[in-house]
């Protein structure tokens, strides 16, 4: 089998951790597989480099920042190669430009355009373990770029896609995808499998294990993903197109996202075109809007509320203030003390009675629901942030029992 | 003018030093010059990286060591670019592979084969200051290499050669080339100019300012070199093909090399072919031999003595022991407590009475001379190491007066 593995920064943070990870790589190789390994920068390396840069220039160009940051993954692959050499394994390390990881020129958040399989394939044909520096690419000018958040996961999935790998294993410091955050919800259960779509909902809803971008890529190219622990040798969670019945739970998880803000445009005229103006202002400002609620008032005006990422709240308010004059509104309010609690599952809307359990759980806890949204595979409620952890536990217990 | 500058690791060791160096670069640019700057890794970066590697594998492959070490210069150029950006100067940083610094595949000590001027020229034409990571190249397999000791000086001279630069300035923590080590000889004088050949003698004789390899390259391609201080704005020492009369001193310096050992092959038969066998053994072991002395004994045997670099002494002895049986010899002795003191100057052998002053100075100090060698431009004496500093001072005073 051809297997692509990815190890995050905490998994290669020091010599002891590098040795442990090398053990997993060696076992995979000795089992007769072709192995490509994508590595992130060691633990604090990226933060240290950013610190050095900020000391010199608080606002450096993104091009030079990328030149600086890409050294982190290069250090990781060189050190891991040395560890595997000590174990007498044939190995070669490669950077982003060496595998021709071609990207656009959006320094700091580049998009992958193509990857050459030629160099990797040649090294695999020499029976070598191939180590690839994650997170980094090269643009048409021959300059280095970085892929931004989740970049190493994305590198691994993209390489798995172009090589037609049998699987792509994402090793991390948790051992799989859980029905809720296991640090906060004692009864959280590990899922043996989950679909891409469910994973996308969970990732975007605040479950931090896999980045959406890598899951989207995996979905598009049908890459079999697995999330596993770097520390314990046991099965993780598979992420696939279709999940076999035997592995299937109707609900795959409960997630919380506290990094949202609720914007209310209060007292707008209750006539056509108002919502259009509000949301085209958001669109022009390139701000993603999530849940929307429009409530009619009694005096011929209405309130429009919606949620945005908390980081976008100030920009959203500023954009609205500019648009408010054209629309006419009473005032604009921003509430950051909100959170979104969501239940995700492919069987969500098709199984009668599934949705109602969430409302029942929240009602039993006397938690007020501010906004609701639903899709084929999820149901979300916006509530006060102070209620969020309690809500996740109550909802989780309602669907999954006491664990 | 097109000026190539090189700054060593201590000159860019921290944010404050980077800022100071950026000031020199900015002034050079604002004076209307095209500026290419070659940088070494910051202060301790290389040692830190080597430490990380050794912790994992005491004997890593040189290929992976080069992958690891080349990040040092990449960090330097990125940080310097950020400093110059803060000063609102147009700047771009480039790595060894980006300028197509093509080398052979001797990882850790690669030789330059060619450099593309295309990228550097294009950036200069955009009026940018071009920062180049020193010490690093790329081989025909597309893998990174390092140039070994003095690699950043060599990078700077090579770039100056291919670009046809008007000058190549080597900024360092001393302010020029001195007639002797100024830390040890109080009367040492700074030279305003020196020829390539004199510099080569001084460099190989233990003056640590410029590496021979970069001087040889400068000589071959007629690159006008200048050694200057990163800390003080004043003229340094020019290194050229011909030195103008007004700048000329007959003697350019007195140097000491304590890192040598004297090997004596005692009691060899006094017949043809013996010296050949001894030195072909050295040649096969790839050991450079410096000063040779053959002394005839009274009993039909003779002693052959020669000096080698101290690091080669054990290997030389081992190689000789293998050869000794074929030759027949009494014993082999290694003396590490020796040093070579040399006087260098283009006028050395042509000016009557110049050479004799060295012997006079040593005789006045009662220092015994073990071996002598001379060339067109230098005169060297091997003496006991404990006498070396005293010898340098006495010889220097004899040629240059009290300062």
Interface residues (C-beta under 8 A of the other chain):
Chain A: X15 X18 X19 X49 X52 X53 X55 X56 X57 X59 X60 X61 X63 X64 X65 X67 X68 X70 X71 X74 X75 X77 X78 X79 X81 X82 X83 X85 X86 X92 X93 X95 X97 X98 X119 X142 X143 X144
Chain B: X15 X18 X19 X49 X52 X53 X55 X56 X57 X59 X60 X61 X63 X64 X65 X67 X68 X70 X71 X74 X75 X77 X78 X79 X81 X82 X83 X85 X86 X92 X93 X95 X97 X98 X119 X142 X143 X144
